[in-house]
Amino acid sequence: MLWIKRNLFLAAGGLVALLLLGGGIFYFLREEGRKKSIVAEWEANKSELDRLQKQKPYPSQDNIKRAKEESDKLRAAASQLHRFFTPVPATNVTGVAFRAYRDNTLAELQRMAEQAKTTLPGRDYAFSFETQKRKTDFKDRTFPAIPEQMAEVRTLCRVLFDAHVDPLVNIRRARVSQDDDESGAASDYLTLDVETNAETATVSSPYELTFGCLSSDLALVLQGLAASPHGFIVKAIHVEPMVQAAANAPGVIPPGGANPALPPVNPNVPRPRVIPGQPVGRLPAPVAAATPAAARPGAADRPMILLLKESRLKVTLLIYATKVTR
């Protein structure tokens, strides 16, 4: 202690030098570690550069510019496709306003079916919204999902009614609300769910439409779906003969058949020409053919050949209403 007191400045200088030496060693070791990480990163970048240089096509400035141009074209094409997946306009309503919207929508569908002469499953058919038809209070997840489904069903029904399908057998949709989950109306719902695709930013709602029609009516339905801007995609189609239950009923004339209460029609006798505003006159007496019957052996016994007889079809379409969410 006496030496330190006599050589205080020397001791203090030695302590400072020792601290500086320790700090220098610590700084050196830290920088050495950083150097090693920088060298490792440089080696990785060099390896990546070598890999890119050996690729075909080579990432030159021209190729990078061309890649950016192609990316711009893809973005433009995607924006063009979005025109065909626009959402069906739906009214954002809740509570009492939704009840008025619901009643007006169902009444409009009933009126369109009557104008198109399309037979519905029942007089008060609710177009798959039987659960919501008579409710005054609605549970979770009803809004805005149910108004959007009503708008999509109305648009799909307009396509069917424009094609004059007959009858409309049934419509089914996905369960989207708690009321749907608790409903016992199984004929209104599909086992499929609404699908959300985050990569394409689209939402797809499934619908199943079952109706009767002729082949020409089915062609009009498919044409109407293809021309719609609302992204109606036909996922599956099932076609079978429509069972004509009323064909065997008494007093009903089957399609293409003859009424047994009327005399048979002679195809050799010309039909009268109907002029609007004038009464239909009687046919003249049949004139004997110029060719004798002996020249046409077996003509009277020859049966008629049915070339084409179109029957009504029962068609079931599985349709996804796909809309862009951004």
Secondary structure as the mmCIF struct_conf table of DSSP 4:
data_model
#
loop_
_struct_conf.conf_type_id
_struct_conf.id
_struct_conf.beg_label_comp_id
_struct_conf.beg_label_asym_id
_struct_conf.beg_label_seq_id
_struct_conf.end_label_comp_id
_struct_conf.end_label_asym_id
_struct_conf.end_label_seq_id
HELX_RH_AL_P HELX_RH_AL_P1 LEU A 2 ARG A 6
TURN_TY1_P TURN_TY1_P1 ASN A 7 ASN A 7
HELX_RH_AL_P HELX_RH_AL_P2 LEU A 8 GLN A 53
TURN_TY1_P TURN_TY1_P2 LYS A 54 LYS A 54
BEND BEND1 GLN A 55 PRO A 57
HELX_RH_AL_P HELX_RH_AL_P3 GLN A 61 LEU A 81
HELX_RH_3T_P HELX_RH_3T_P1 HIS A 82 PHE A 84
STRN STRN1 PHE A 85 PHE A 85
HELX_LH_PP_P HELX_LH_PP_P1 THR A 86 PRO A 89
HELX_RH_AL_P HELX_RH_AL_P4 GLY A 95 GLN A 115
TURN_TY1_P TURN_TY1_P3 ALA A 116 LYS A 117
HELX_LH_PP_P HELX_LH_PP_P2 THR A 118 LEU A 120
BEND BEND2 PRO A 121 GLY A 122
TURN_TY1_P TURN_TY1_P4 ARG A 123 ASP A 124
TURN_TY1_P TURN_TY1_P5 PHE A 127 SER A 128
HELX_RH_AL_P HELX_RH_AL_P5 GLU A 130 LYS A 133
BEND BEND3 ARG A 134 ARG A 134
BEND BEND4 THR A 136 ASP A 137
TURN_TY1_P TURN_TY1_P6 ASP A 140 ARG A 141
TURN_TY1_P TURN_TY1_P7 PHE A 143 PRO A 144
HELX_RH_AL_P HELX_RH_AL_P6 ALA A 145 ASP A 162
TURN_TY1_P TURN_TY1_P8 ALA A 163 HIS A 164
BEND BEND5 ASP A 166 ASP A 166
STRN STRN2 LEU A 168 ARG A 173
BEND BEND6 SER A 177 SER A 177
HELX_RH_AL_P HELX_RH_AL_P7 GLN A 178 GLU A 182
HELX_RH_3T_P HELX_RH_3T_P2 ALA A 186 ASP A 188
STRN STRN3 TYR A 189 TYR A 189
BEND BEND7 THR A 191 THR A 191
STRN STRN4 GLU A 195 ASN A 197
TURN_TY1_P TURN_TY1_P9 ALA A 198 ALA A 201
STRN STRN5 THR A 202 CYS A 213
HELX_RH_AL_P HELX_RH_AL_P8 SER A 215 ALA A 227
TURN_TY1_P TURN_TY1_P10 PRO A 229 PRO A 229
STRN STRN6 HIS A 230 HIS A 230
STRN STRN7 PHE A 232 PRO A 241
HELX_LH_PP_P HELX_LH_PP_P3 MET A 242 VAL A 243
HELX_RH_3T_P HELX_RH_3T_P3 ALA A 245 ASN A 248
BEND BEND8 ALA A 249 ALA A 249
TURN_TY1_P TURN_TY1_P11 PRO A 250 GLY A 251
HELX_LH_PP_P HELX_LH_PP_P4 VAL A 252 PRO A 254
TURN_TY1_P TURN_TY1_P12 PRO A 255 GLY A 256
TURN_TY1_P TURN_TY1_P13 PRO A 260 ALA A 261
BEND BEND9 LEU A 262 LEU A 262
HELX_LH_PP_P HELX_LH_PP_P5 PRO A 263 ASN A 266
TURN_TY1_P TURN_TY1_P14 PRO A 267 ASN A 268
BEND BEND10 VAL A 269 VAL A 269
HELX_LH_PP_P HELX_LH_PP_P6 PRO A 270 VAL A 274
TURN_TY1_P TURN_TY1_P15 PRO A 276 GLY A 277
BEND BEND11 GLN A 278 GLN A 278
HELX_LH_PP_P HELX_LH_PP_P7 PRO A 279 ALA A 289
BEND BEND12 ALA A 290 THR A 291
HELX_RH_3T_P HELX_RH_3T_P4 ALA A 293 ALA A 295
BEND BEND13 ARG A 296 ARG A 296
TURN_TY1_P TURN_TY1_P16 PRO A 297 ASP A 301
HELX_LH_PP_P HELX_LH_PP_P8 ARG A 302 ILE A 305
STRN STRN8 LEU A 313 VAL A 324
#
